[in-house]
Amino acid sequence: MGELTQYLNQILAWHSRLGTALRECLSPGLSVTEIRDQIATVPFKLPAEFVELYAWRNGTPIHSSKVVSFIEYHRFLPLDEALGRFQMTYPIIREYYGNADWMMTFEDGSGDGYGVSAVAEEAREAAPIVLLFEGEGVNTVFHSLTQMMKTMVACFEAGIFSIGEDGDLHTDFYELGQTVHKLVPDIQYWTLYASYPRPK
């Protein structure tokens, strides 16, 4: 079991403790061969972490009766949905953003979200995680998917995520910024995020 998988399992365990429906909504993981076959058409190489993620579970289908957030209002996209979204938006992303070689894997309801970046060589294990957010463009927010999930585990442990009346995962975004900045202080995005005052 890889380090990334251990953190993913911890996140799933936290969902179970909070009582969300994530465990029953997640699709079983895909085989490594199936994942590699599906991403073969992507015009850049994705890291081994991307394969490990989808071998662990294949996201939460949008047609699920109880779609729940994996982290902070972001749904874990099934691979076919992630690929479909990529194929539809890649030409637009390339036209408007300098950083276009990444694939969205965790998406919020507005179409923004976290994506796994390309690597120069297929053998590379990890690649930066970017965040597409309206009005802010595409920013690097973690050095790797493993670092991102390790940080999210720390956020669960700090009580930053809670269960709302709607049964979905709610987030204290101020505390999220403070905590993530402490854990990844060299990422400029979180330095700026953490400088904002707590909303009244």
N, CA, C and O of each residue as an XYZ file, in Angstrom:
800
protein
N       0.841     -1.194      0.000
C       0.000      0.000      0.000
C       0.877      1.244      0.000
O       1.756      1.385      0.850
N       0.641      2.153     -0.955
C       1.427      3.364     -1.036
C       1.013      4.387      0.007
O      -0.051      4.279      0.617
N       1.876      5.388      0.202
C       1.595      6.434      1.184
C       0.318      7.187      0.826
O      -0.480      7.514      1.704
N       0.125      7.464     -0.468
C      -1.094      8.150     -0.899
C      -2.333      7.353     -0.515
O      -3.290      7.915      0.018
N      -2.324      6.061     -0.779
C      -3.463      5.211     -0.451
C      -3.760      5.228      1.043
O      -4.925      5.206      1.440
N      -2.731      5.266      1.870
C      -2.936      5.324      3.318
C      -3.691      6.590      3.710
O      -4.596      6.536      4.543
N      -3.326      7.732      3.116
C      -4.018      8.985      3.426
C      -5.449      8.963      2.900
O      -6.362      9.460      3.560
N      -5.648      8.395      1.725
C      -6.998      8.280      1.168
C      -7.878      7.428      2.079
O      -9.042      7.755      2.308
N      -7.323      6.347      2.594
C      -8.075      5.492      3.522
C      -8.411      6.248      4.812
O      -9.489      6.067      5.378
N      -7.492      7.086      5.271
C      -7.756      7.870      6.476
C      -8.881      8.870      6.243
O      -9.716      9.090      7.120
N      -8.901      9.483      5.046
C      -9.970     10.425      4.712
C     -11.311      9.701      4.673
O     -12.311     10.209      5.179
N     -11.328      8.519      4.074
C     -12.565      7.732      4.018
C     -13.023      7.356      5.427
O     -14.219      7.353      5.717
N     -12.072      7.041      6.294
C     -12.412      6.710      7.681
C     -13.015      7.921      8.395
O     -13.946      7.772      9.187
N     -12.493      9.113      8.121
C     -13.053     10.317      8.728
C     -14.474     10.554      8.247
O     -15.335     10.950      9.033
N     -14.731     10.319      6.969
C     -16.096     10.446      6.450
C     -17.033      9.494      7.190
O     -18.168      9.848      7.511
N     -16.550      8.294      7.452
C     -17.372      7.314      8.166
C     -17.678      7.797      9.582
O     -18.795      7.634     10.072
N     -16.688      8.387     10.232
C     -16.903      8.902     11.588
C     -17.897     10.057     11.597
O     -18.712     10.181     12.511
N     -17.821     10.904     10.564
C     -18.719     12.052     10.483
C     -20.116     11.658     10.021
O     -21.072     12.414     10.193
N     -20.225     10.478      9.438
C     -21.527     10.000      9.014
C     -21.949     10.424      7.625
O     -23.144     10.424      7.327
N     -21.007     10.789      6.758
C     -21.372     11.123      5.383
C     -21.630      9.827      4.604
O     -21.363      8.727      5.088
N     -22.150      9.988      3.399
C     -22.483      8.821      2.569
C     -21.366      8.464      1.597
O     -21.592      7.707      0.652
N     -20.162      8.997      1.814
C     -19.096      8.806      0.822
C     -18.790      7.332      0.576
O     -18.653      6.914     -0.574
N     -18.684      6.556      1.622
C     -18.282      5.151      1.458
C     -19.221      4.405      0.511
O     -18.768      3.609     -0.312
N     -20.515      4.654      0.623
C     -21.473      3.950     -0.229
C     -21.572      4.547     -1.628
O     -22.141      3.926     -2.526
N     -21.024      5.747     -1.822
C     -21.117      6.404     -3.129
C     -19.887      6.172     -4.011
O     -19.987      6.239     -5.236
N     -18.750      5.905     -3.414
C     -17.522      5.721     -4.187
C     -17.585      4.463     -5.041
O     -18.033      3.411     -4.584
N     -17.132      4.579     -6.285
C     -17.065      3.424     -7.178
C     -15.777      2.642     -6.924
O     -14.773      3.234     -6.527
N     -15.785      1.327     -7.143
C     -14.557      0.542     -6.953
C     -13.434      1.036     -7.841
O     -13.669      1.603     -8.909
N     -12.209      0.815     -7.387
C     -11.050      1.225     -8.163
C     -10.920      0.459     -9.466
O     -11.477     -0.626     -9.627
N     -10.175      1.043    -10.391
C      -9.925      0.436    -11.694
C      -8.584     -0.285    -11.684
O      -7.748     -0.028    -10.818
N      -8.378     -1.169    -12.623
C      -7.071     -1.815    -12.742
C      -6.076     -0.824    -13.323
O      -6.457      0.108    -14.032
N      -4.809     -1.026    -13.021
C      -3.763     -0.143    -13.542
C      -3.782     -0.141    -15.065
O      -3.608      0.904    -15.692
N      -3.994     -1.311    -15.658
C      -4.043     -1.407    -17.117
C      -5.194     -0.583    -17.678
O      -5.024      0.129    -18.668
N      -6.355     -0.673    -17.056
C      -7.516      0.082    -17.518
C      -7.285      1.581    -17.400
O      -7.658      2.341    -18.294
N      -6.673      2.007    -16.305
C      -6.384      3.432    -16.113
C      -5.419      3.925    -17.187
O      -5.650      4.956    -17.819
N      -4.341      3.178    -17.385
C      -3.346      3.598    -18.374
C      -3.924      3.599    -19.785
O      -3.581      4.463    -20.592
N      -4.788      2.650    -20.088
C      -5.431      2.627    -21.409
C      -6.312      3.862    -21.602
O      -6.330      4.457    -22.680
N      -7.034      4.238    -20.561
C      -7.953      5.378    -20.686
C      -7.218      6.703    -20.804
O      -7.693      7.605    -21.495
N      -6.071      6.846    -20.149
C      -5.360      8.129    -20.196
C      -4.320      8.179    -21.321
O      -3.577      9.152    -21.444
N      -4.275      7.135    -22.129
C      -3.285      7.091    -23.217
C      -3.485      8.199    -24.237
O      -2.532      8.593    -24.909
N      -4.708      8.711    -24.367
C      -4.986      9.749    -25.352
C      -4.688     11.164    -24.840
O      -4.717     12.122    -25.611
N      -4.407     11.289    -23.564
C      -4.096     12.606    -22.999
C      -2.746     13.072    -23.581
O      -1.794     12.293    -23.612
N      -2.654     14.323    -24.038
C      -1.436     14.787    -24.725
C      -0.251     15.107    -23.825
O       0.649     15.845    -24.227
N      -0.240     14.568    -22.626
C       0.908     14.709    -21.725
C       0.874     13.539    -20.752
O      -0.124     12.825    -20.662
N       1.962     13.350    -20.030
C       2.080     12.224    -19.098
C       1.586     12.623    -17.715
O       1.906     13.700    -17.210
N       0.807     11.745    -17.117
C       0.342     11.953    -15.755
C       1.178     11.112    -14.795
O       1.688     10.061    -15.184
N       1.326     11.555    -13.550
C       2.202     10.856    -12.606
C       1.619      9.542    -12.107
O       0.428      9.271    -12.266
N       2.478      8.734    -11.503
C       2.048      7.454    -10.930
C       0.996      7.657     -9.847
O       0.138      6.798     -9.643
N       1.060      8.798     -9.149
C       0.060      9.094     -8.123
C      -1.357      9.123     -8.705
O      -2.308      8.692     -8.053
N      -1.494      9.629     -9.928
C      -2.801      9.686    -10.586
C      -3.358      8.274    -10.761
O      -4.538      8.022    -10.519
N      -2.496      7.374    -11.180
C      -2.906      5.974    -11.355
C      -3.269      5.360    -10.006
O      -4.267      4.647     -9.896
N      -2.467      5.632     -8.982
C      -2.748      5.093     -7.654
C      -4.090      5.584     -7.124
O      -4.820      4.827     -6.484
N      -4.418      6.851     -7.389
C      -5.695      7.413     -6.949
C      -6.866      6.636     -7.534
O      -7.785      6.252     -6.810
N      -6.833      6.403     -8.852
C      -7.967      5.740     -9.503
C      -7.949      4.223     -9.327
O      -8.965      3.563     -9.544
N      -6.817      3.674     -8.940
C      -6.777      2.262     -8.563
C      -7.393      2.076     -7.174
O      -7.916      1.009     -6.855
N      -7.323      3.127     -6.356
C      -7.931      3.080     -5.019
C      -9.462      3.100     -5.134
O     -10.124      2.183     -4.648
N     -10.020      4.113     -5.757
C     -11.453      4.224     -6.023
C     -11.621      5.007     -7.327
O     -10.729      5.749     -7.739
N     -12.769      4.832     -7.962
C     -13.038      5.522     -9.229
C     -14.072      6.629     -9.054
O     -15.007      6.750     -9.846
N     -13.897      7.423     -8.024
C     -14.703      8.613     -7.845
C     -16.148      8.353     -7.463
O     -16.550      7.222     -7.190
N     -16.917      9.432     -7.452
C     -18.336      9.398     -7.114
C     -19.143      9.822     -8.329
O     -19.059     10.984     -8.727
N     -19.913      8.944     -8.929
C     -20.695      9.304    -10.115
C     -21.685     10.427     -9.832
O     -22.258     10.496     -8.745
N     -21.882     11.295    -10.800
C     -22.797     12.415    -10.630
C     -24.226     11.943    -10.471
O     -25.031     12.633     -9.846
N     -24.570     10.772    -11.026
C     -25.928     10.265    -10.947
C     -26.211      9.536     -9.633
O     -27.309      9.020     -9.426
N     -25.209      9.497     -8.746
C     -25.432      8.862     -7.447
C     -26.537      9.605     -6.697
O     -26.628     10.830     -6.772
N     -27.359      8.873     -5.989
C     -28.467      9.497     -5.259
C     -27.980     10.349     -4.086
O     -28.699     11.227     -3.609
N     -26.760     10.085     -3.626
C     -26.222     10.838     -2.502
C     -24.791     11.277     -2.819
O     -23.828     10.754     -2.259
N     -24.675     12.231     -3.715
C     -23.349     12.737     -4.053
C     -22.828     13.551     -2.877
O     -23.500     14.469     -2.406
N     -21.642     13.219     -2.405
C     -21.055     13.935     -1.272
C     -19.665     14.429     -1.649
O     -19.006     13.880     -2.531
N     -19.243     15.469     -0.963
C     -17.915     16.027     -1.202
C     -16.849     15.099     -0.640
O     -17.029     14.489      0.414
N     -15.750     15.002     -1.350
C     -14.605     14.248     -0.835
C     -13.815     15.142      0.109
O     -13.424     14.730      1.201
N     -13.587     16.377     -0.336
C     -12.958     17.415      0.481
C     -13.624     18.745      0.141
O     -14.047     18.944     -0.997
N     -13.722     19.633      1.081
C     -14.224     21.013      0.960
C     -15.089     21.320     -0.267
O     -14.701     22.110     -1.127
N     -16.240     20.700     -0.337
C     -17.220     20.931     -1.400
C     -16.744     20.464     -2.770
O     -17.294     20.898     -3.782
N     -15.766     19.617     -2.834
C     -15.269     19.098     -4.108
C     -15.559     17.602     -4.220
O     -15.226     16.815     -3.334
N     -16.183     17.240     -5.324
C     -16.498     15.844     -5.616
C     -15.332     15.196     -6.336
O     -14.691     15.817     -7.184
N     -15.060     13.949     -5.996
C     -14.011     13.145     -6.638
C     -14.587     12.622     -7.955
O     -15.503     11.799     -7.948
N     -14.056     13.094     -9.079
C     -14.599     12.744    -10.388
C     -14.214     11.335    -10.816
O     -13.043     10.971    -10.707
N     -15.153     10.531    -11.297
C     -14.801      9.252    -11.920
C     -13.889      9.518    -13.122
O     -13.954     10.590    -13.724
N     -13.053      8.558    -13.468
C     -12.058      8.774    -14.512
C     -12.691      9.114    -15.859
O     -12.201     10.002    -16.556
N     -13.762      8.433    -16.239
C     -14.360      8.746    -17.535
C     -14.935     10.153    -17.556
O     -14.898     10.823    -18.588
N     -15.458     10.598    -16.441
C     -15.977     11.964    -16.354
C     -14.841     12.983    -16.378
O     -14.949     14.026    -17.024
N     -13.755     12.678    -15.675
C     -12.591     13.566    -15.684
C     -12.020     13.693    -17.093
O     -11.658     14.787    -17.528
N     -11.944     12.578    -17.797
C     -11.436     12.603    -19.170
C     -12.369     13.365    -20.099
O     -11.911     14.126    -20.951
N     -13.672     13.167    -19.942
C     -14.633     13.884    -20.760
C     -14.563     15.380    -20.537
O     -14.623     16.165    -21.483
N     -14.436     15.768    -19.273
C     -14.323     17.187    -18.955
C     -13.029     17.756    -19.528
O     -13.016     18.865    -20.064
N     -11.947     16.997    -19.415
C     -10.667     17.442    -19.948
C     -10.747     17.675    -21.462
O     -10.311     18.714    -21.958
N     -11.295     16.719    -22.176
C     -11.377     16.832    -23.626
C     -12.215     18.033    -24.053
O     -11.933     18.656    -25.077
N     -13.239     18.358    -23.276
C     -14.113     19.471    -23.596
C     -13.466     20.826    -23.290
O     -13.662     21.790    -24.031
N     -12.703     20.898    -22.207
C     -12.194     22.186    -21.742
C     -10.736     22.474    -22.084
O     -10.310     23.626    -22.005
N      -9.962     21.460    -22.462
C      -8.524     21.656    -22.691
C      -8.228     22.757    -23.708
O      -7.359     23.588    -23.446
N      -8.910     22.803    -24.858
C      -8.621     23.893    -25.802
C      -8.882     25.283    -25.214
O      -8.154     26.232    -25.506
N      -9.920     25.396    -24.387
C     -10.239     26.683    -23.763
C      -9.194     27.039    -22.717
O      -8.740     28.181    -22.652
N      -8.812     26.064    -21.900
C      -7.797     26.287    -20.868
C      -6.478     26.722    -21.514
O      -5.818     27.639    -21.024
N      -6.100     26.069    -22.601
C      -4.847     26.421    -23.294
C      -4.888     27.845    -23.830
O      -3.867     28.531    -23.860
N      -6.061     28.286    -24.249
C      -6.187     29.630    -24.819
C      -6.104     30.719    -23.763
O      -5.549     31.790    -24.008
N      -6.654     30.444    -22.592
C      -6.786     31.507    -21.595
C      -5.811     31.430    -20.424
O      -5.640     32.416    -19.707
N      -5.167     30.278    -20.214
C      -4.270     30.147    -19.068
C      -2.894     29.670    -19.509
O      -2.773     28.871    -20.438
N      -1.867     30.159    -18.846
C      -0.512     29.742    -19.177
C      -0.244     28.299    -18.798
O       0.516     27.606    -19.474
N      -0.863     27.844    -17.723
C      -0.689     26.477    -17.239
C      -1.917     25.660    -17.643
O      -2.983     25.813    -17.045
N      -1.781     24.803    -18.642
C      -2.931     24.052    -19.157
C      -2.786     22.543    -19.031
O      -3.778     21.823    -19.136
N      -1.566     22.046    -18.807
C      -1.327     20.601    -18.806
C      -1.590     19.981    -17.437
O      -0.663     19.705    -16.676
N      -2.850     19.773    -17.146
C      -3.290     19.152    -15.901
C      -4.688     18.596    -16.133
O      -5.375     18.977    -17.081
N      -5.100     17.686    -15.249
C      -6.426     17.090    -15.366
C      -7.191     17.242    -14.063
O      -6.722     16.840    -12.999
N      -8.387     17.832    -14.166
C      -9.243     18.021    -13.003
C      -9.635     16.666    -12.422
O     -10.063     15.764    -13.143
N      -9.481     16.540    -11.104
C      -9.861     15.302    -10.432
C     -10.844     15.535     -9.291
O     -11.593     14.628     -8.927
N     -10.851     16.739     -8.722
C     -11.785     17.092     -7.656
C     -12.438     18.414     -8.050
O     -11.764     19.437     -8.173
N     -13.752     18.386     -8.246
C     -14.441     19.536     -8.833
C     -15.571     20.016     -7.945
O     -16.301     19.216     -7.360
N     -15.711     21.346     -7.850
C     -16.855     21.891     -7.127
C     -18.033     22.064     -8.098
O     -17.900     21.772     -9.286
N     -19.147     22.521     -7.615
C     -20.337     22.601     -8.447
C     -20.280     23.631     -9.545
O     -21.099     23.598    -10.463
N     -19.315     24.564     -9.474
C     -19.236     25.637    -10.470
C     -18.263     25.340    -11.602
O     -18.117     26.147    -12.520
N     -17.596     24.192    -11.547
C     -16.634     23.842    -12.591
C     -15.191     24.136    -12.241
O     -14.289     23.820    -13.016
N     -14.957     24.743    -11.074
C     -13.592     24.955    -10.592
C     -13.136     23.702     -9.849
O     -13.941     22.808     -9.588
N     -11.848     23.633     -9.508
C     -11.400     22.503     -8.715
C      -9.923     22.221     -8.821
O      -9.158     22.995     -9.396
N      -9.533     21.084     -8.247
C      -8.144     20.661     -8.166
C      -7.801     19.713     -9.316
O      -8.585     18.833     -9.671
N      -6.615     19.913     -9.886
C      -6.165     19.053    -10.968
C      -4.752     18.546    -10.744
O      -3.948     19.193    -10.074
N      -4.457     17.386    -11.309
C      -3.127     16.782    -11.240
C      -2.342     17.201    -12.481
O      -2.806     17.022    -13.607
N      -1.161     17.756    -12.270
C      -0.356     18.270    -13.375
C       0.384     17.167    -14.128
O       0.504     16.034    -13.661
N       0.870     17.538    -15.303
C       1.678     16.641    -16.116
C       3.062     16.469    -15.511
O       3.519     17.299    -14.725
N       3.722     15.377    -15.891
C       5.121     15.163    -15.536
C       5.941     15.069    -16.813
O       5.418     14.743    -17.879
N       7.217     15.355    -16.695
C       8.081     15.314    -17.869
C       8.350     13.890    -18.330
O       8.520     13.636    -19.523
N       8.387     12.960    -17.378
C       8.662     11.564    -17.698
C       7.602     10.678    -17.048
O       7.201     10.924    -15.911
N       7.155      9.666    -17.751
C       6.086      8.791    -17.260
C       6.474      8.093    -15.959
O       5.613      7.768    -15.141
N       7.765      7.867    -15.774
C       8.223      7.146    -14.590
C       8.129      7.992    -13.320
O       8.234      7.461    -12.214
N       7.935      9.296    -13.472
C       7.860     10.165    -12.303
C       6.675      9.790    -11.431
O       5.587      9.513    -11.936
N       6.884      9.782    -10.137
C       5.842      9.377     -9.202
C       4.817     10.474     -8.956
O       3.621     10.198     -8.871
N       5.278     11.716     -8.840
C       4.390     12.793     -8.407
C       4.513     14.012     -9.308
O       5.482     14.163    -10.052
N       3.507     14.879     -9.224
C       3.496     16.144     -9.953
C       2.686     17.139     -9.141
O       1.880     16.733     -8.303
N       2.881     18.433     -9.369
C       2.143     19.433     -8.596
C       0.630     19.332     -8.791
O       0.140     18.871     -9.822
N      -0.088     19.779     -7.763
C      -1.533     19.894     -7.810
C      -1.870     21.366     -8.022
O      -1.328     22.239     -7.344
N      -2.770     21.632     -8.969
C      -3.182     23.004     -9.247
C      -4.640     23.188     -8.859
O      -5.398     22.226     -8.739
N      -5.013     24.451     -8.665
C      -6.393     24.801     -8.367
C      -6.862     25.817     -9.387
O      -6.281     26.895     -9.515
N      -7.913     25.474    -10.113
C      -8.580     26.416    -11.001
C      -9.702     27.062    -10.205
O     -10.600     26.382     -9.707
N      -9.640     28.390    -10.091
C     -10.665     29.100     -9.330
C     -11.019     30.376    -10.076
O     -10.140     31.153    -10.448
N     -12.310     30.588    -10.292
C     -12.774     31.732    -11.070
C     -12.224     33.035    -10.514
O     -12.346     33.315     -9.321
N     -11.620     33.825    -11.385
C     -11.067     35.112    -10.987
C      -9.626     35.042    -10.523
O      -8.963     36.073    -10.408
N      -9.119     33.816    -10.248
C      -7.746     33.668     -9.766
C      -6.879     32.853    -10.709
O      -5.671     32.746    -10.497
N      -7.465     32.282    -11.737
C      -6.699     31.504    -12.697
C      -6.329     30.127    -12.177
O      -7.053     29.533    -11.378
N      -5.179     29.625    -12.645
C      -4.677     28.300    -12.269
C      -3.429     28.488    -11.411
O      -2.431     29.043    -11.871
N      -3.487     28.030    -10.182
C      -2.373     28.196     -9.250
C      -1.913     26.860     -8.692
O      -2.728     25.981     -8.410
N      -0.602     26.712     -8.534
C      -0.060     25.536     -7.858
C      -0.382     25.643     -6.370
O      -0.109     26.669     -5.747
N      -0.963     24.582     -5.797
C      -1.374     24.632     -4.392
C      -0.747     23.529     -3.536
O      -0.722     23.644     -2.310
N      -0.243     22.467     -4.162
C       0.476     21.416     -3.444
C       1.572     20.882     -4.363
O       1.476     20.990     -5.585
N       2.602     20.312     -3.768
C       3.692     19.743     -4.563
C       3.335     18.379     -5.135
O       3.935     17.942     -6.117
N       2.360     17.702     -4.528
C       1.989     16.362     -4.976
C       0.612     16.010     -4.443
O       0.100     16.663     -3.534
N       0.024     14.984     -5.009
C      -1.258     14.488     -4.526
C      -1.118     13.903     -3.124
O      -2.020     14.037     -2.298
N       0.004     13.259     -2.860
C       0.245     12.715     -1.518
C       0.286     13.829     -0.485
O      -0.311     13.714      0.586
N       0.990     14.907     -0.805
C       1.045     16.039      0.122
C      -0.335     16.646      0.336
O      -0.689     17.019      1.455
N      -1.105     16.743     -0.728
C      -2.463     17.287     -0.616
C      -3.301     16.447      0.334
O      -3.953     16.993      1.224
N      -3.296     15.122      0.161
C      -4.129     14.270      0.988
C      -3.613     14.197      2.436
O      -4.407     14.090      3.370
N      -2.309     14.253      2.616
C      -1.752     14.321      3.967
C      -2.252     15.588      4.672
O      -2.591     15.560      5.855
N      -2.293     16.687      3.931
C      -2.765     17.950      4.480
C      -4.255     17.895      4.786
O      -4.702     18.431      5.800
N      -5.028     17.247      3.913
C      -6.463     17.122      4.158
C      -6.748     16.267      5.390
O      -7.689     16.547      6.133
N      -5.943     15.225      5.612
C      -6.076     14.422      6.826
C      -5.871     15.312      8.057
O      -6.615     15.214      9.033
N      -4.855     16.180      8.001
C      -4.601     17.096      9.117
C      -5.785     18.035      9.332
O      -6.101     18.388     10.469
N      -6.435     18.438      8.249
C      -7.610     19.307      8.363
C      -8.781     18.572      9.007
O      -9.510     19.154      9.809
N      -8.966     17.305      8.665
C      -9.994     16.513      9.338
C      -9.690     16.415     10.821
O     -10.579     16.582     11.656
N      -8.441     16.147     11.147
C      -8.046     15.985     12.548
C      -8.219     17.272     13.333
O      -8.470     17.240     14.537
N      -8.083     18.424     12.645
C      -8.223     19.725     13.305
C      -9.676     20.185     13.406
O      -9.949     21.250     13.959
N     -10.601     19.399     12.883
C     -12.009     19.759     12.960
C     -12.453     20.782     11.942
O     -13.505     21.400     12.104
N     -11.671     20.974     10.897
C     -12.000     21.965      9.870
C     -13.162     21.503      8.997
O     -13.918     22.320      8.473
N     -13.297     20.192      8.846
C     -14.423     19.622      8.111
C     -15.450     19.091      9.106
O     -15.103     18.465     10.108
N     -16.697     19.349      8.814
C     -17.783     18.871      9.665
C     -18.954     18.465      8.789
O     -18.976     18.754      7.592
N     -19.916     17.802      9.382
C     -21.087     17.367      8.635
C     -22.193     18.397      8.809
O     -22.518     18.783      9.932
N     -22.773     18.842      7.693
C     -23.835     19.836      7.744
C     -25.209     19.208      7.839
O     -25.351     17.987      7.791
N     -26.228     20.058      7.975
C     -27.601     19.565      8.070
C     -28.028     18.850      6.796
O     -28.910     17.992      6.822
N     -27.392     19.211      5.673
C     -27.723     18.562      4.399
C     -27.030     17.215      4.233
O     -27.213     16.537      3.222
N     -26.231     16.827      5.231
C     -25.529     15.556      5.172
C     -24.225     15.607      4.407
O     -23.537     14.594      4.288
N     -23.871     16.784      3.883
C     -22.632     16.916      3.118
C     -21.536     17.502      4.011
O     -21.791     17.988      5.113
N     -20.323     17.436      3.499
C     -19.158     17.912      4.235
C     -19.092     19.439      4.176
O     -19.112     20.017      3.089
N     -19.014     20.086      5.325
C     -18.885     21.531      5.397
C     -17.458     21.894      5.804
O     -16.772     21.111      6.461
N     -17.023     23.084      5.408
C     -15.635     23.500      5.595
C     -15.551     24.862      6.257
O     -16.274     25.786      5.883
N     -14.667     24.991      7.243
C     -14.301     26.292      7.798
C     -13.134     26.792      6.945
O     -11.982     26.432      7.184
N     -13.444     27.623      5.953
C     -12.435     28.007      4.973
C     -11.332     28.885      5.555
O     -10.198     28.850      5.077
N     -11.649     29.664      6.570
C     -10.599     30.460      7.211
C      -9.572     29.544      7.868
O      -8.370     29.702      7.657
N     -10.044     28.594      8.659
C      -9.134     27.674      9.331
C      -8.414     26.776      8.325
O      -7.270     26.380      8.547
N      -9.082     26.459      7.230
C      -8.423     25.688      6.171
C      -7.179     26.410      5.686
O      -6.105     25.815      5.596
N      -7.322     27.691      5.375
C      -6.180     28.464      4.897
C      -5.063     28.546      5.915
O      -3.890     28.409      5.567
N      -5.417     28.768      7.173
C      -4.402     28.873      8.222
C      -3.637     27.563      8.384
O      -2.410     27.560      8.484
N      -4.369     26.456      8.408
C      -3.750     25.149      8.616
C      -2.885     24.739      7.442
O      -1.754     24.292      7.628
N      -3.410     24.890      6.225
C      -2.639     24.481      5.052
C      -1.381     25.328      4.914
O      -0.327     24.809      4.547
N      -1.474     26.619      5.202
C      -0.294     27.490      5.110
C       0.802     27.033      6.073
O       1.983     27.081      5.730
N       0.426     26.595      7.263
C       1.416     26.112      8.234
C       2.104     24.844      7.729
O       3.290     24.631      7.982
N       1.352     24.004      7.013
C       1.898     22.730      6.560
C       2.666     22.845      5.252
O       3.594     22.074      5.012
N       2.293     23.794      4.407
C       3.008     23.999      3.133
C       3.334     25.490      2.982
O       2.792     26.159      2.102
N       4.218     26.008      3.839
C       4.494     27.449      3.861
C       5.205     27.972      2.619
O       5.260     29.183      2.406
N       5.749     27.079      1.798
C       6.477     27.527      0.616
C       5.582     27.694     -0.608
O       6.073     28.053     -1.679
N       4.292     27.444     -0.475
C       3.364     27.630     -1.587
C       2.750     29.022     -1.476
O       2.053     29.323     -0.508
N       3.010     29.865     -2.465
C       2.580     31.257     -2.427
C       1.066     31.415     -2.301
O       0.586     32.336     -1.641
N       0.327     30.522     -2.931
C      -1.138     30.616     -2.893
C      -1.647     30.617     -1.456
O      -2.510     31.418     -1.098
N      -1.108     29.712     -0.628
C      -1.595     29.602      0.750
C      -1.067     30.727      1.629
O      -1.713     31.092      2.611
N       0.096     31.285      1.294
C       0.607     32.449      2.027
C      -0.362     33.613      1.883
O      -0.685     34.294      2.856
N      -0.819     33.831      0.654
C      -1.786     34.907      0.408
C      -3.130     34.579      1.045
O      -3.749     35.440      1.670
N      -3.579     33.349      0.889
C      -4.871     32.917      1.434
C      -4.906     33.140      2.944
O      -5.888     33.651      3.482
N      -3.837     32.756      3.613
C      -3.796     32.839      5.076
C      -3.731     34.280      5.571
O      -3.980     34.533      6.750
N      -3.402     35.233      4.694
C      -3.287     36.628      5.108
C      -4.641     37.334      5.181
O      -4.743     38.427      5.739
N      -5.686     36.708      4.617
C      -7.009     37.325      4.649
C      -7.612     37.213      6.048
O      -7.452     36.184      6.704
N      -8.302     38.257      6.514
C      -8.935     38.186      7.850
C     -10.117     37.225      7.855
O     -10.703     36.930      6.813
N     -10.450     36.748      9.036
C     -11.620     35.871      9.180
C     -12.885     36.657      8.820
O     -13.084     37.770      9.307
N     -13.741     36.078      7.965
C     -14.990     36.762      7.619
C     -15.865     36.960      8.854
O     -15.897     36.111      9.745
N     -16.563     38.072      8.898
C     -17.431     38.359     10.038
C     -18.821     37.795      9.793
O     -19.702     37.933     10.641
